[in-house]
């Protein structure tokens, strides 16, 4: 069962808006902070600051994600554990499609 980040990690994930079509999350991580394993449906991320994160997947594989302020990226459904990796705060608007 994929965990909802707003339920398992409310420190980092806040619902800003939700209706029958989308859920908009505000994601904030301080320097060096990390989450716990959780999942998202199809989504678009809009990064509000430059930064970087490491995603760890359920199979143990990892991936580094570079973030540029103003950049938008598509994410297919994913289950991961994010971790801030550059010693900077991360802030993202994350639009999940239902």
Residue pairs with C-beta under 8 A, 6 or more apart in sequence:
2 38
2 39
2 79
3 36
3 37
3 38
3 39
4 38
4 39
5 12
5 13
5 25
5 27
5 35
5 38
5 39
5 40
6 13
6 14
6 15
6 25
8 36
8 38
9 35
9 36
9 38
12 27
12 28
12 29
12 33
12 35
13 25
13 26
13 27
13 35
14 25
14 26
14 28
15 23
15 24
15 25
16 24
16 25
16 26
16 93
17 23
17 24
18 24
20 98
21 97
21 98
22 95
22 96
22 97
22 98
23 95
23 96
23 98
24 93
24 94
24 95
24 96
25 92
25 93
25 94
25 95
25 96
26 91
26 92
26 93
26 94
27 90
27 91
27 92
27 93
27 94
28 89
28 90
28 91
28 92
29 35
29 53
29 82
29 84
29 89
29 90
30 84
30 89
31 84
31 87
31 88
31 89
32 83
32 84
32 87
33 83
33 84
34 81
34 82
34 83
34 84
35 81
35 82
35 83
36 81
37 56
37 58
37 79
37 80
37 81
38 79
38 80
38 81
39 77
39 78
39 79
39 80
40 75
40 77
40 78
40 94
40 96
41 77
41 96
41 97
41 98
42 74
42 75
42 76
42 77
42 96
42 97
43 74
43 75
43 94
43 95
43 96
43 97
44 72
44 73
44 74
44 75
44 94
44 95
44 97
45 72
45 73
45 75
45 92
45 93
45 94
45 95
46 70
46 71
46 72
46 92
46 93
46 94
46 95
47 67
47 68
47 69
47 70
47 71
47 72
47 73
47 90
47 91
47 92
48 69
48 91
48 92
48 93
49 67
49 69
49 88
49 89
49 90
49 91
50 67
50 68
50 69
50 88
51 67
51 84
51 86
51 88
51 89
51 90
52 64
52 65
52 66
52 67
52 84
52 85
52 86
52 88
53 64
53 65
53 67
53 82
53 83
53 84
53 85
53 90
54 62
54 63
54 64
54 65
54 82
54 83
54 85
55 62
55 63
55 64
55 65
55 78
55 80
55 81
55 82
55 83
56 62
56 80
56 81
56 83
57 63
57 78
57 79
57 80
57 81
58 79
64 85
67 90
67 92
84 90
